[in-house]
Amino acid sequence: MRALSLVCTLNSSPTSSSSHTLSDQVMTEFEKLGVEVETVRVADHDVRPGVAVDLGNGDAWPALREKVLAADILLLATPIWLGHPSSVCQRVLERLNADMSETDDAGRPLMYGKVAALAVVGNEDGAHNVSADVFQACNDLGFSLAPHAVTYWVGEAKQGTDYQDLDETPEEVASATQALAANAHHLAELLAGQPYPAP
């Protein structure tokens, strides 16, 4: 099993990121289950806006797309901005949209058999709305969702504390993170052994 996290913070490396912090915690849980993991901070790459597989001129999406295609589980980690996923997360979803009409050798959409999950952080309300936005997009793209496919932390509105600044992980977040990893891994193994039927 392989899991890929696309961290959709607006900040490029080496700037610290709460989204990246929560992503790392999810990936640690996957590693405990024997899953091979990789994390990519999307802002470190020149991913062009658009809905094509390759926009040329140094577009970094084709290489990231290959990582998505090679993974069994895709984790999207995003902050909440104005009650919605970050613009980087939206861009990733838009670029994935280019593959909606692509199929495998059996005629199934390319993302069939892949499991999506979500990690959300923010200092305002909106984790459920972000989940709704991203989960609907993932469903449209052909990903499967396990129960409890999101872990999130939302700080007090208009306060300055970030998730990465906490002295310890809240028990509720740690429990949700563990459930996300266990359920996503379980579903990915089931789909690997018994793929969706060809049309």
Contacts in CASP RR format, 6 or more apart in sequence:
PFRMAT RR
TARGET T0000
AUTHOR 0000-0000-0000
METHOD contacts of the structure
MODEL  1
MRALSLVCTLNSSPTSSSSHTLSDQVMTEFEKLGVEVETVRVADHDVRPG
VAVDLGNGDAWPALREKVLAADILLLATPIWLGHPSSVCQRVLERLNADM
SETDDAGRPLMYGKVAALAVVGNEDGAHNVSADVFQACNDLGFSLAPHAV
TYWVGEAKQGTDYQDLDETPEEVASATQALAANAHHLAELLAGQPYPAP
1 30 0 8 1.000
1 33 0 8 1.000
1 34 0 8 1.000
1 35 0 8 1.000
1 36 0 8 1.000
1 72 0 8 1.000
1 73 0 8 1.000
1 185 0 8 1.000
1 188 0 8 1.000
1 189 0 8 1.000
1 192 0 8 1.000
2 35 0 8 1.000
2 36 0 8 1.000
2 37 0 8 1.000
2 38 0 8 1.000
2 70 0 8 1.000
2 71 0 8 1.000
2 72 0 8 1.000
2 73 0 8 1.000
3 27 0 8 1.000
3 30 0 8 1.000
3 35 0 8 1.000
3 36 0 8 1.000
3 37 0 8 1.000
3 38 0 8 1.000
3 71 0 8 1.000
3 72 0 8 1.000
3 73 0 8 1.000
3 74 0 8 1.000
3 75 0 8 1.000
3 184 0 8 1.000
4 37 0 8 1.000
4 38 0 8 1.000
4 39 0 8 1.000
4 40 0 8 1.000
4 67 0 8 1.000
4 68 0 8 1.000
4 70 0 8 1.000
4 71 0 8 1.000
4 73 0 8 1.000
4 74 0 8 1.000
4 75 0 8 1.000
5 23 0 8 1.000
5 26 0 8 1.000
5 27 0 8 1.000
5 37 0 8 1.000
5 38 0 8 1.000
5 39 0 8 1.000
5 40 0 8 1.000
5 74 0 8 1.000
5 75 0 8 1.000
5 76 0 8 1.000
5 77 0 8 1.000
5 119 0 8 1.000
6 40 0 8 1.000
6 42 0 8 1.000
6 64 0 8 1.000
6 68 0 8 1.000
6 74 0 8 1.000
6 75 0 8 1.000
6 76 0 8 1.000
6 77 0 8 1.000
6 92 0 8 1.000
7 17 0 8 1.000
7 19 0 8 1.000
7 20 0 8 1.000
7 23 0 8 1.000
7 39 0 8 1.000
7 40 0 8 1.000
7 41 0 8 1.000
7 42 0 8 1.000
7 77 0 8 1.000
8 19 0 8 1.000
8 42 0 8 1.000
8 43 0 8 1.000
8 76 0 8 1.000
8 77 0 8 1.000
8 78 0 8 1.000
8 79 0 8 1.000
8 85 0 8 1.000
8 86 0 8 1.000
8 88 0 8 1.000
8 89 0 8 1.000
8 92 0 8 1.000
9 17 0 8 1.000
9 18 0 8 1.000
9 19 0 8 1.000
9 20 0 8 1.000
9 41 0 8 1.000
9 43 0 8 1.000
9 77 0 8 1.000
9 78 0 8 1.000
9 79 0 8 1.000
9 86 0 8 1.000
9 88 0 8 1.000
10 43 0 8 1.000
10 79 0 8 1.000
10 81 0 8 1.000
10 86 0 8 1.000
10 87 0 8 1.000
10 88 0 8 1.000
11 17 0 8 1.000
11 43 0 8 1.000
12 41 0 8 1.000
12 43 0 8 1.000
12 44 0 8 1.000
13 41 0 8 1.000
13 43 0 8 1.000
13 44 0 8 1.000
16 164 0 8 1.000
17 41 0 8 1.000
17 164 0 8 1.000
18 79 0 8 1.000
18 121 0 8 1.000
18 122 0 8 1.000
18 153 0 8 1.000
18 162 0 8 1.000
18 163 0 8 1.000
18 164 0 8 1.000
19 77 0 8 1.000
19 78 0 8 1.000
19 79 0 8 1.000
19 86 0 8 1.000
19 119 0 8 1.000
19 121 0 8 1.000
20 39 0 8 1.000
20 41 0 8 1.000
20 77 0 8 1.000
20 164 0 8 1.000
21 121 0 8 1.000
21 163 0 8 1.000
21 164 0 8 1.000
22 77 0 8 1.000
22 119 0 8 1.000
22 120 0 8 1.000
22 121 0 8 1.000
22 151 0 8 1.000
22 152 0 8 1.000
22 153 0 8 1.000
22 163 0 8 1.000
22 173 0 8 1.000
22 177 0 8 1.000
23 39 0 8 1.000
23 75 0 8 1.000
23 77 0 8 1.000
23 119 0 8 1.000
24 39 0 8 1.000
25 151 0 8 1.000
25 169 0 8 1.000
25 174 0 8 1.000
25 177 0 8 1.000
26 75 0 8 1.000
26 77 0 8 1.000
26 117 0 8 1.000
26 119 0 8 1.000
26 151 0 8 1.000
26 177 0 8 1.000
26 180 0 8 1.000
26 181 0 8 1.000
27 37 0 8 1.000
27 39 0 8 1.000
27 75 0 8 1.000
29 177 0 8 1.000
29 178 0 8 1.000
29 180 0 8 1.000
29 181 0 8 1.000
29 182 0 8 1.000
30 37 0 8 1.000
30 73 0 8 1.000
30 181 0 8 1.000
30 184 0 8 1.000
30 185 0 8 1.000
31 37 0 8 1.000
32 181 0 8 1.000
33 181 0 8 1.000
33 182 0 8 1.000
33 185 0 8 1.000
35 73 0 8 1.000
35 181 0 8 1.000
35 185 0 8 1.000
38 67 0 8 1.000
38 71 0 8 1.000
40 64 0 8 1.000
40 67 0 8 1.000
42 64 0 8 1.000
42 88 0 8 1.000
42 91 0 8 1.000
42 92 0 8 1.000
43 88 0 8 1.000
45 60 0 8 1.000
45 61 0 8 1.000
45 63 0 8 1.000
45 64 0 8 1.000
46 58 0 8 1.000
46 59 0 8 1.000
46 60 0 8 1.000
47 59 0 8 1.000
47 60 0 8 1.000
47 61 0 8 1.000
47 64 0 8 1.000
47 88 0 8 1.000
47 91 0 8 1.000
47 92 0 8 1.000
47 95 0 8 1.000
48 55 0 8 1.000
48 56 0 8 1.000
48 57 0 8 1.000
48 59 0 8 1.000
48 60 0 8 1.000
48 61 0 8 1.000
49 91 0 8 1.000
49 94 0 8 1.000
50 91 0 8 1.000
50 94 0 8 1.000
50 95 0 8 1.000
51 94 0 8 1.000
51 95 0 8 1.000
51 97 0 8 1.000
51 98 0 8 1.000
52 95 0 8 1.000
52 98 0 8 1.000
53 61 0 8 1.000
53 62 0 8 1.000
53 65 0 8 1.000
53 95 0 8 1.000
53 98 0 8 1.000
53 99 0 8 1.000
54 61 0 8 1.000
54 62 0 8 1.000
55 61 0 8 1.000
61 95 0 8 1.000
65 95 0 8 1.000
65 96 0 8 1.000
65 99 0 8 1.000
68 74 0 8 1.000
68 96 0 8 1.000
68 114 0 8 1.000
69 110 0 8 1.000
71 114 0 8 1.000
72 113 0 8 1.000
72 114 0 8 1.000
72 115 0 8 1.000
72 188 0 8 1.000
72 191 0 8 1.000
72 192 0 8 1.000
73 114 0 8 1.000
73 115 0 8 1.000
73 116 0 8 1.000
73 117 0 8 1.000
73 184 0 8 1.000
73 185 0 8 1.000
73 188 0 8 1.000
74 114 0 8 1.000
74 115 0 8 1.000
74 116 0 8 1.000
74 117 0 8 1.000
74 143 0 8 1.000
75 116 0 8 1.000
75 117 0 8 1.000
75 118 0 8 1.000
75 119 0 8 1.000
75 184 0 8 1.000
76 85 0 8 1.000
76 89 0 8 1.000
76 92 0 8 1.000
76 116 0 8 1.000
76 117 0 8 1.000
76 118 0 8 1.000
76 119 0 8 1.000
76 134 0 8 1.000
77 118 0 8 1.000
77 119 0 8 1.000
77 120 0 8 1.000
77 121 0 8 1.000
78 85 0 8 1.000
78 86 0 8 1.000
78 88 0 8 1.000
78 89 0 8 1.000
78 118 0 8 1.000
78 119 0 8 1.000
78 120 0 8 1.000
78 121 0 8 1.000
78 130 0 8 1.000
78 134 0 8 1.000
79 86 0 8 1.000
79 120 0 8 1.000
79 121 0 8 1.000
79 122 0 8 1.000
80 86 0 8 1.000
80 120 0 8 1.000
80 121 0 8 1.000
80 122 0 8 1.000
80 123 0 8 1.000
80 124 0 8 1.000
80 126 0 8 1.000
80 127 0 8 1.000
80 130 0 8 1.000
80 154 0 8 1.000
81 87 0 8 1.000
83 124 0 8 1.000
83 125 0 8 1.000
83 126 0 8 1.000
83 129 0 8 1.000
83 130 0 8 1.000
84 90 0 8 1.000
84 129 0 8 1.000
84 130 0 8 1.000
84 133 0 8 1.000
85 93 0 8 1.000
85 130 0 8 1.000
85 133 0 8 1.000
85 134 0 8 1.000
89 134 0 8 1.000
93 134 0 8 1.000
93 137 0 8 1.000
93 138 0 8 1.000
93 141 0 8 1.000
96 111 0 8 1.000
96 141 0 8 1.000
97 141 0 8 1.000
99 109 0 8 1.000
99 110 0 8 1.000
99 111 0 8 1.000
99 141 0 8 1.000
100 109 0 8 1.000
100 140 0 8 1.000
100 141 0 8 1.000
102 109 0 8 1.000
102 110 0 8 1.000
103 109 0 8 1.000
103 110 0 8 1.000
104 110 0 8 1.000
104 112 0 8 1.000
106 195 0 8 1.000
106 198 0 8 1.000
107 198 0 8 1.000
107 199 0 8 1.000
108 195 0 8 1.000
108 196 0 8 1.000
108 198 0 8 1.000
108 199 0 8 1.000
109 141 0 8 1.000
109 142 0 8 1.000
111 141 0 8 1.000
111 142 0 8 1.000
111 143 0 8 1.000
112 142 0 8 1.000
112 144 0 8 1.000
112 195 0 8 1.000
112 196 0 8 1.000
113 143 0 8 1.000
113 144 0 8 1.000
113 188 0 8 1.000
113 191 0 8 1.000
113 192 0 8 1.000
113 195 0 8 1.000
113 196 0 8 1.000
114 142 0 8 1.000
114 143 0 8 1.000
114 144 0 8 1.000
114 188 0 8 1.000
114 191 0 8 1.000
115 143 0 8 1.000
115 144 0 8 1.000
115 145 0 8 1.000
115 146 0 8 1.000
115 149 0 8 1.000
115 184 0 8 1.000
115 187 0 8 1.000
115 188 0 8 1.000
115 191 0 8 1.000
116 134 0 8 1.000
116 135 0 8 1.000
116 138 0 8 1.000
116 143 0 8 1.000
116 144 0 8 1.000
116 145 0 8 1.000
116 149 0 8 1.000
117 145 0 8 1.000
117 146 0 8 1.000
117 149 0 8 1.000
117 150 0 8 1.000
117 180 0 8 1.000
117 184 0 8 1.000
118 130 0 8 1.000
118 131 0 8 1.000
118 134 0 8 1.000
118 135 0 8 1.000
118 149 0 8 1.000
118 150 0 8 1.000
118 151 0 8 1.000
118 152 0 8 1.000
119 150 0 8 1.000
119 151 0 8 1.000
119 152 0 8 1.000
119 177 0 8 1.000
119 180 0 8 1.000
120 127 0 8 1.000
120 130 0 8 1.000
120 131 0 8 1.000
120 150 0 8 1.000
120 151 0 8 1.000
120 152 0 8 1.000
120 153 0 8 1.000
120 154 0 8 1.000
121 152 0 8 1.000
121 153 0 8 1.000
121 154 0 8 1.000
121 162 0 8 1.000
121 163 0 8 1.000
122 153 0 8 1.000
122 154 0 8 1.000
122 155 0 8 1.000
122 162 0 8 1.000
122 163 0 8 1.000
123 154 0 8 1.000
123 155 0 8 1.000
123 156 0 8 1.000
123 157 0 8 1.000
123 158 0 8 1.000
123 159 0 8 1.000
123 160 0 8 1.000
123 161 0 8 1.000
123 162 0 8 1.000
124 154 0 8 1.000
124 155 0 8 1.000
124 157 0 8 1.000
124 158 0 8 1.000
125 154 0 8 1.000
125 157 0 8 1.000
126 154 0 8 1.000
127 150 0 8 1.000
127 152 0 8 1.000
127 154 0 8 1.000
130 152 0 8 1.000
131 150 0 8 1.000
131 152 0 8 1.000
135 145 0 8 1.000
135 149 0 8 1.000
135 150 0 8 1.000
138 145 0 8 1.000
139 145 0 8 1.000
144 187 0 8 1.000
144 191 0 8 1.000
146 180 0 8 1.000
146 183 0 8 1.000
146 184 0 8 1.000
146 186 0 8 1.000
146 187 0 8 1.000
147 179 0 8 1.000
147 183 0 8 1.000
148 176 0 8 1.000
148 179 0 8 1.000
148 180 0 8 1.000
148 183 0 8 1.000
149 180 0 8 1.000
149 183 0 8 1.000
149 184 0 8 1.000
150 176 0 8 1.000
150 180 0 8 1.000
151 173 0 8 1.000
151 176 0 8 1.000
151 177 0 8 1.000
151 179 0 8 1.000
151 180 0 8 1.000
152 173 0 8 1.000
152 176 0 8 1.000
153 163 0 8 1.000
153 170 0 8 1.000
153 173 0 8 1.000
155 161 0 8 1.000
155 163 0 8 1.000
169 177 0 8 1.000
END
